[in-house]
């Protein structure tokens, strides 16, 4: 009898605890709903971003037409990767590594069930794609000039200091907007952009922290605003315009996908373009060949050159001229050889060494960083591949 009563008492206590937990959950949900922070739940469930996040979000397809295969070099996969390069690839859970020399695939390897047709997240490599679309919109006359005010396309920028921000400021990551690029926090602006459902409202309601054009400071909001400008200027979604102006003209083999903030919503322009190593490499070839593809001028060569020229604005952290960034493209050197590249978190890269007619693509789950949390994996890819070819 005592055990029976104790069991009943325990069940009543458990029922009360569950009831109070449910009440707390409903209250928290109400607060999050009222404040537009319901995305916290999704962020908690899925935690840190992943290259396989495609099915977590609504998406637009970036369509293809007249797909063309890459040529395969007679030296295909005859070289062995150096121990240093192999270790870098293994330690950071690489899923694809591709080398193209003189317009032919010369080395290619996949891991973890991935293949030459597997879709994975570009992350911030998408920023370079948005730069291409701005160039295309200028070429089409949809944007008058890179010095056109953002306010010409986004009405929320017509008043106050925001009215001074130009498209060029956004391309050069010098908007001066109040944005923190921190990735680790549940409450960060980047987390909200990734898991939230109101991207337009989030980026257009930002305040100005400092004069536009004063400093270079990497901010995903700048790219998202560029994406909105593309849509406003062309009357087409980013995915639709990317298909028409870039993806089809470079004869991609597979349709790509671009994640949205919600169903029928806005593309996450600053990230989340999904494709495969072979098709990502086409962006490198397009810029390596000054905007032409098989003799057809897809993007204006002068715009391409500007995109991969250092903006030389003072770096917000160091106050030194920025030699590592152009118009949404990263820049570096190996010894005296110029290198430009697309780059995304967790080590997604399309690297171009124009002096060697060389393109390197690396996709994977992790990246390596130095003591200052700066990426230090791409120099290994560049140095070791240049030794090979």
C-alpha positions, 0 to 999 in steps of 0.5 A, a space after each residue: 500500500 505504501 509503495 502504491 501511494 508513493 507511486 501515485 504521489 510521484 506520478 502527480 508530481 511528474 504531471 505537475 512538473 510537465 504542466 509547469 514546463 509546458 506553461 514555461 514553454 508556451 510563455 517563452 514561445 509567445 515572447 519569441 514569437 512577439 519579438 521575431 526570435 522564434 528562429 532560436 528553436 531551429 538554431 538550438 536544434 541544428 546548432 552550428 551550420 553545416 555544408 549539408 543544410 540544404 533541406 533545412 530551408 526553402 530554396 530556389 533553383 538556379 537552372 541550367 542550359 546546354 551543359 558542358 563537361 570539363 575536359 580531362 587532362 592526359 595527366 589526370 590523377 597521375 600525381 600524388 598529393 604531398 604529405 603536408 597537403 594530404 594531412 590538411 585535407 584529412 584533418 579538416 574532413 575534406 569532401 572534394 578536392 579538384 585541380 584544373 590546369 589549362 582548362 582540363 581537370 588534372 586532379 580530382 578526389 572525393 570523400 565521405 560519399 560525395 561525388 562530382 555531382 553532390 551539392 554542398 553549401 558554398 557559404 560565403 563563396 556566394 558573396 563573389 557570385 553576388 558581385 558577379 550579378 551586380 556587374 551583370 546588372 550594370 552591364 544590362 543598364 539596370 544599375 546606372 553606376 556603382 556609385 549609385 545610392 542604395 536608396 535608389 533601390 531600397 526606400 529604407 535607405 532614403 533618410 539620414 546617414 544611410 542615404 550616403 551609402 552607395 553600391 560601391 560601399 557595399 561591394 567593398 564591405 565599407 557600408 559603416 552599418 552596425 553589424 557584428 559578424 560573430 558566428 558563435 552566439 545564438 543571438 548574433 546577427 549572423 545566426 538570425 540571418 541564417 535561421 531567421 525568416 525576415 532577412 529584408 527587415 533585418 538588414 534594412 533596419 540596420 543603423 549606421 555606425 560610422 561614415 560609409 567608405 571609411 573602413 573595410 570591415 567584413 559584414 554579411 549584411 553588405 552582401 545581403 543588401 547587394 542581393 536585394 538591389 539585384 532583385 529590385 533592379 532586375 525584377 527577378 529573384 537572385 536565383 533566376 538572374 544568376 541562372 540567366 546571366 551566369 549559370 547558363 552562360 558558363 554551361 554548368 552541368 547541374 542545377 544549383 540551389 539557393 537557400 531562402 529565408 522562408 517559402 517564397 522569400 529572399 535568397 540568403 545572398 551572403 551565403 547558401 549557394 549549393 553546387 558541386 566542385 566541378 561547377 563551382 570551378 566554373 566561376 574560377 574559369 570565368 574570372 581567370 578568362 576576364 569574364 569570357 566563356 569560350 569566346 563569349 563575353 559574359 561579364 565586362 572585363 573591366 568589372 572583373 578586373 576591378 573585382 579582383 583588385 585590392 580596395 586599399 581602404 583602411 582595415 577597421 582592425 589594423 588601420 592598414 590598407 586592405 590588400 586582401 579584398 576587392 569587390 566580394 573577392 579575396 586576394 593573396 599572393 604566393 611569393 610574387 604570384 597573384 592569387 584571387 579566390 572565393 571563400 566560405 566558412 568551414 573552408 570552402 574555396 575556389 582559388 585561381 592562380 592566373 599566372 599558372 592557369 590554375 584553379 583549385 577547389 576545396 570543399 569540406 566540413 572544417 577549416 584550420 585557423 591560426 592563433 588569431 582565428 584567421 584561416 590558414 588552410 588556403 596557403 597550404 592548398 596554394 603552395 602545395 598545388 603550385 609545387 605539383 603543377 
